[in-house]
Amino acid sequence: MSSVEAALAALADRRPDRATITAQVLAGLAQRPRTLPSKYFYDARGSALFEQITRQPEYYLTRTELALLQQELPAIAQQVGARARVVEYGSGSGRKTRLLLAALPEVVAYTPVEIARAALVASIHALAGDFPSVEMLPVCADFTEAVTLPLPQFPARRTLLFFPGSTLGNFTEPEAVRLLRGMRHTMGATGLALVGIDLVKAPALIEAAYNDAAGITAAFTLNLLERLNREIGSDFNLERFRHRAVYDNTRQRIQTDLVSLCAQRVRVAGHEFDFAEGEAIQVEYSHKYTDAGFAALAAAAGLRVAGQWTAQPCSYGLRLLQWQ
């Protein structure tokens, strides 16, 4: 059995089922303002569209983080040391993972926790053959929920939790603290977490990143409705909604909405929801941080910043966290 076949044979599939997705969607649409969970952006098409977003000229986040990783990984690897077990939340295509695994000495195992099965399988195909000495232990699951992770065959010196892409910014402060506490538990007292964060900067630069001229982000956002139509039997008319992403300077975050273009009724799993013209469904936040604000967020979860690297002029950071 090849390393790829072994990795896929070991894949633990704990994706949310239809009943779970339906219950979460119904609960979100019953709120005011209405919401939909952003974690369901990432079906096969959504994952492919997001990869296109990361290559748009306006989307500075991915190219800045990749360049920062390439520049600073020797210093990061020195702090992490040899024989680490790497756990990644939301692994996506694995472009950043490849840099990390190549830089760290004697990685024992790699466990990506990814909700999009197609992206996870593609990532394992891409990585397993190139890192045959690294045990691949993929888990298809929602990393915001409690998930029992598989243990590596050989003992690791420490666990490194990898959480790039500024994904932490998609969570409200209480949610982010809860997620960081879960990471603290997973990595243990000797572990570390390497987290990517987008920093506060000119609002125009931020807004452009979420409203690319090619319309890829708009297609990505609307694909959420297409997925729900297919998987839980809703009847959203995609032509009656539009993507909107606006920076809130007071809260230091982008808010992405799907805005109803007319008065309409939508049916979801036997329930009816009436939308007024201009009414929005909130689908995602993208918080931006200051150094002081992020340090306080980490401290609330029992963590402290043990290393920090920042790219300019786009003001994007990598932060290494450990137990306080």
C-alpha positions in Angstrom: 0.0 0.0 0.0 1.4 3.4 -1.0 1.7 6.3 1.5 -1.2 8.0 -0.2 -3.4 4.9 0.0 -2.5 4.4 3.6 -3.3 8.0 4.5 -6.7 7.8 2.8 -7.5 4.5 4.3 -6.9 6.1 7.7 -9.1 9.1 6.9 -11.6 9.6 9.7 -14.8 11.1 8.2 -16.8 13.1 10.8 -18.5 15.7 8.6 -21.8 17.2 9.8 -24.7 15.2 8.4 -27.7 16.6 6.7 -29.8 16.8 9.8 -27.1 18.8 11.6 -26.6 21.2 8.6 -30.4 21.7 8.4 -30.8 22.4 12.1 -28.0 25.0 12.0 -29.4 26.7 8.9 -32.9 26.9 10.3 -31.6 28.3 13.6 -29.6 30.9 11.8 -32.4 32.0 9.5 -34.8 32.3 12.5 -32.5 34.9 14.1 -32.5 38.7 13.6 -30.3 39.5 11.8 -30.5 36.3 9.9 -27.3 34.3 9.6 -25.8 31.3 7.8 -22.8 29.3 9.0 -19.7 30.3 6.9 -18.2 26.8 7.5 -20.5 25.5 4.8 -18.9 27.6 2.1 -16.5 24.7 1.5 -18.1 22.1 -0.6 -16.0 20.9 -3.6 -16.9 24.0 -5.7 -16.6 26.4 -2.8 -13.1 25.1 -2.0 -12.1 25.5 -5.7 -13.5 29.0 -5.8 -11.6 29.9 -2.6 -8.4 28.8 -4.2 -9.2 31.2 -7.1 -9.8 34.0 -4.6 -6.4 33.5 -3.0 -4.8 34.2 -6.4 -6.7 37.4 -7.2 -4.6 40.6 -7.2 -6.7 42.2 -4.5 -6.4 39.3 -2.1 -3.2 40.2 -0.4 -3.6 37.7 2.5 -2.4 34.4 1.0 0.5 35.7 -1.0 1.7 37.8 2.0 1.4 34.9 4.4 3.2 32.6 2.0 6.1 35.0 1.6 6.3 35.6 5.3 6.4 31.8 5.9 9.2 31.3 3.4 11.2 34.1 5.0 10.6 33.2 8.7 10.3 29.4 8.7 13.9 28.8 9.7 13.4 30.9 12.8 10.0 29.2 13.5 11.5 25.7 13.0 14.2 26.5 15.5 11.7 27.3 18.2 9.5 24.3 17.4 12.4 21.8 17.2 12.5 18.3 16.0 10.0 15.4 16.1 6.8 17.5 16.2 3.3 16.3 15.5 1.6 18.9 13.3 -2.1 19.4 13.6 -3.7 21.8 11.1 -7.2 23.3 11.4 -8.8 24.0 8.0 -5.9 22.7 5.8 -7.4 23.7 2.4 -5.1 23.0 -0.5 -2.0 22.4 1.7 0.2 25.1 0.0 1.3 26.5 3.3 1.5 23.1 4.9 4.1 22.0 2.3 6.4 24.8 3.4 6.0 24.0 7.0 6.6 20.2 6.7 9.7 20.9 4.6 11.1 23.3 7.2 10.5 21.3 10.4 13.1 18.6 11.2 11.9 15.0 11.6 8.1 15.6 11.7 6.4 12.6 13.2 2.9 13.0 11.9 0.5 15.4 10.2 -3.2 15.6 11.0 -5.2 18.0 8.9 -8.7 18.7 10.2 -10.8 19.8 7.3 -14.5 20.0 6.7 -14.3 19.8 2.9 -13.6 16.2 2.0 -12.6 16.9 -1.6 -10.0 19.5 -0.5 -8.7 17.2 2.2 -8.3 14.2 -0.2 -6.5 16.4 -2.8 -4.2 17.8 -0.1 -3.2 14.3 1.1 -2.6 13.2 -2.5 -0.3 16.2 -2.9 1.6 15.8 0.4 1.9 12.1 1.2 4.1 11.2 -1.7 6.5 14.1 -1.0 6.8 13.4 2.7 6.9 9.6 3.0 8.4 9.6 6.5 5.5 11.7 7.9 2.6 9.7 9.1 -0.6 11.2 7.5 -3.6 11.0 9.8 -6.4 13.1 8.1 -9.7 13.9 9.8 -12.7 15.2 7.8 -14.6 17.2 10.4 -15.6 20.6 11.7 -12.6 21.8 13.7 -14.9 24.1 15.8 -16.5 21.0 17.4 -14.8 18.6 19.8 -13.0 16.0 17.7 -10.9 13.1 19.0 -7.7 13.1 16.9 -5.9 9.9 15.9 -2.6 9.3 17.7 0.6 8.9 15.8 2.4 5.5 15.7 5.6 7.0 17.0 5.8 9.4 20.0 6.2 13.1 19.2 8.3 15.6 21.2 5.6 18.2 21.1 2.4 19.1 19.2 2.4 22.1 16.8 -1.0 23.4 16.0 -1.0 25.2 12.6 -3.8 27.7 12.0 -2.9 29.9 9.0 -4.9 32.1 6.7 -6.3 34.5 9.3 -9.2 32.0 9.8 -9.3 33.0 13.5 -10.7 36.3 12.3 -13.9 34.6 11.1 -15.0 34.1 14.7 -16.5 36.6 17.2 -14.4 37.3 20.3 -16.1 34.7 22.5 -16.0 32.1 19.7 -12.3 32.9 19.1 -11.4 32.5 22.8 -13.3 29.2 22.9 -11.5 28.0 19.8 -8.1 29.0 21.2 -8.9 27.2 24.5 -9.6 24.1 22.5 -6.3 24.5 20.7 -4.6 24.9 24.1 -6.0 21.6 25.2 -5.0 19.8 22.0 -1.4 21.1 21.9 -0.8 20.4 25.6 1.6 22.1 28.1 4.7 21.6 25.9 2.9 22.4 22.6 2.9 25.4 20.4 0.4 27.0 18.0 1.4 29.0 14.9 -1.5 31.3 14.0 -1.9 33.6 11.0 -3.6 37.0 11.7 -4.5 39.9 9.5 -3.7 43.2 11.1 -5.6 46.5 11.0 -4.8 48.6 8.0 -6.4 51.0 5.5 -10.1 50.1 5.1 -9.9 50.5 1.3 -7.2 47.8 1.0 -9.2 45.4 3.2 -12.5 46.0 1.4 -10.9 45.4 -2.0 -9.7 42.0 -0.9 -13.3 40.8 -0.3 -14.8 42.4 -3.4 -12.4 41.4 -6.2 -13.0 42.8 -9.6 -13.4 39.4 -11.2 -16.4 38.6 -8.9 -14.8 35.3 -7.6 -15.6 36.2 -4.0 -19.2 37.0 -4.9 -19.5 33.6 -6.7 -18.0 31.9 -3.6 -20.5 33.5 -1.3 -23.5 32.7 -3.5 -22.3 29.1 -3.8 -23.3 28.7 -0.2 -27.0 29.0 -1.2 -26.4 26.6 -4.1 -25.0 24.0 -1.7 -27.9 24.4 0.7 -30.4 23.9 -2.2 -28.6 20.7 -3.2 -28.0 19.2 0.2 -30.9 20.2 2.4 -33.6 20.9 -0.2 -33.9 24.7 0.1 -35.1 26.8 -2.8 -32.9 29.9 -2.7 -32.9 31.8 -6.1 -29.3 32.9 -6.5 -30.3 35.6 -8.9 -32.3 37.3 -6.1 -29.4 37.7 -3.8 -26.1 39.6 -4.1 -22.8 39.5 -2.2 -21.9 42.5 0.0 -18.6 42.9 2.0 -18.1 46.1 4.0 -15.4 47.0 6.6 -16.7 48.2 10.0 -13.9 50.5 11.3 -15.4 50.5 14.8 -15.4 46.8 15.2 -12.3 46.3 13.0 -13.9 43.6 10.8 -15.3 42.9 7.4 -18.9 41.8 7.5 -20.0 39.7 4.5 -23.7 39.5 3.7 -26.0 38.0 1.2 -28.6 40.7 0.4 -32.1 40.1 -0.9 -32.7 42.0 -4.1 -36.5 41.9 -3.7 -39.3 40.8 -1.4 -39.3 37.1 -1.6 -40.2 33.8 0.2 -37.6 31.0 0.7 -38.4 27.5 1.7 -36.0 25.4 3.8 -36.9 21.9 5.0 -40.6 22.6 5.2 -40.1 26.0 6.8 -40.9 29.4 5.0 -38.8 32.5 5.5 -40.0 35.9 4.1 -37.3 38.4 3.1 -37.8 42.1 2.6 -36.0 43.9 -0.3 -32.6 44.9 1.1 -32.7 42.4 4.0 -29.3 40.8 4.6 -28.2 37.3 5.7 -24.9 37.6 7.6 -22.6 34.9 6.4 -19.1 35.8 7.6 -16.9 38.1 9.7 -13.3 38.7 9.1 -11.8 40.4 12.1 -8.5 42.4 11.9 -6.3 42.7 14.9 -3.8 45.0 16.6 -0.9 43.4 18.5 -2.4 44.4 21.8 -5.8 43.1 20.9 -4.5 39.7 19.8 -2.3 39.3 22.8 -5.4 40.0 25.0 -7.4 37.5 23.1 -4.7 34.8 23.5 -4.4 35.6 27.2 -8.1 35.1 27.7 -7.6 31.5 26.4 -4.6 30.9 28.7 -2.0 31.5 26.0 0.8 34.0 25.4 2.7 35.2 22.3 6.1 33.4 22.3 7.2 34.6 18.8 5.9 37.1 16.3 6.7 37.9 12.7 5.0 40.6 10.6 5.0 41.4 6.9 4.8 44.9 5.6 3.4 46.9 3.9 0.3 44.6 4.1 0.4 44.3 7.8 -0.1 40.5 8.1 1.3 38.5 11.0 2.3 35.0 12.2 2.2 34.5 15.9 3.6 31.6 17.9 1.5 30.8 21.0 2.3 28.7 24.1 0.7 28.1 27.5 1.0 31.1 29.9 
